[in-house]
Amino acid sequence: MRFSLLASVALLACSANQPPPAAEAPALAIRASAPAEAPRAPDTEPDPATPDATADAPGAAAAGAPGATADAPSAEPTPAADAGPRFREPVVDVGETRAVVLLYHGFDRGKDPLSVASRHFREQMVWLRENQVEAVWPSQLVRFLRGELRLPRRVAVITIDDGMASVYSKAWPILRELGVPFSLGITTALVEERHREAMRWPQIEEMLASGLVEIASHGHRHRGLANVSRRLLDEELERSRELLEQRLGVTPRVYYYPLGSLNSRVRDHVLSAGYEAAFTATGAPIAFGSAHLGAIPRTSVFYGDTLGQFGWLFRGFVERVKPSVAAASSSDAR
């Protein structure tokens, strides 16, 4: 099948949560609802057993059965990040941390709901720093959820999906200037087949060399995984990882579900395939013990979101989630 960016973006726009009214910050709560499951793509094959829908050195894979929720660590935790971004803000007890994983797609693409104006993106990144919100890598958040790492009180994980050219031309200069850690979820077919709207491997290598970016897999051909065959599921997980290893010399530790499409079979398969965690597009704040490692929520930032709405994510929005008391009390993270 020839990869079609336009078809992919159309599906994404249909499944993504719609932006809230600009004047009402509480309207962002709409992002807590799951996106509609993506329709079966034309090139998918039927699965004989269709399921019900439903910063630092590399660490070990999640313990226990695939998809197990984060429990207390079995080994002595590492108190600070050694190879990832250093924290500007002081760390706190695990029960005090609240996090929001931010989801971006493109920049300066007019009024596309999934695009953010670069000047607004800069304002958002500056706001995080001025309001003591620590930007961390996805792998650091995963270690926190596993009880292996303490984080500051307010945390943002900045994720940018697909690998579009506007990331390099518009967002990267801002992130580099401000020194903001972030993650790229690369759809490898876009880059490998040199789609005219995608980044090139040397550009991604440049960002990777800065020490600011962590690479994640966003699939090979951006297929929604809930309705594909086992063969296509494996291709999305394995081919994307192979290309990232070959082209960039890195093994992605986390996976971002294309179209937010998953079910219990997909979730468990992603973790058993060697990814430490996977992230959805179902907007929700995060506390210790609140997220399944195979379905960590991300919250979309849309065109037209005001700075007040953005700031509310790290104030009223994050207070909606409470840590698991049992998990927090048993954690040895320090």
Secondary structure by P-SEA (a helix, b strand, c coil): ccccaaaaaaaaaaaccccccccccccccccccccccccccccbbbbcccccccccccccccccccccccccccccccccccccccccccccccccbbbbbbbbcccccccccccccaaaaaaaaaaaaaacbbbbcaaaaaaaaacccccccbbbbbbbcccccccccccaaaaaaaccccccccaaaaaaacccccccaaaaaaaaacccbbbbbccccccccccccaaaaaaaacaaaaaaaaaccccccbbbbccccccaaaaaaaaaaccccccccbbbbbccccccccbbbbbbbcccccaaaaaaaaccccccccccaaaaaacccc
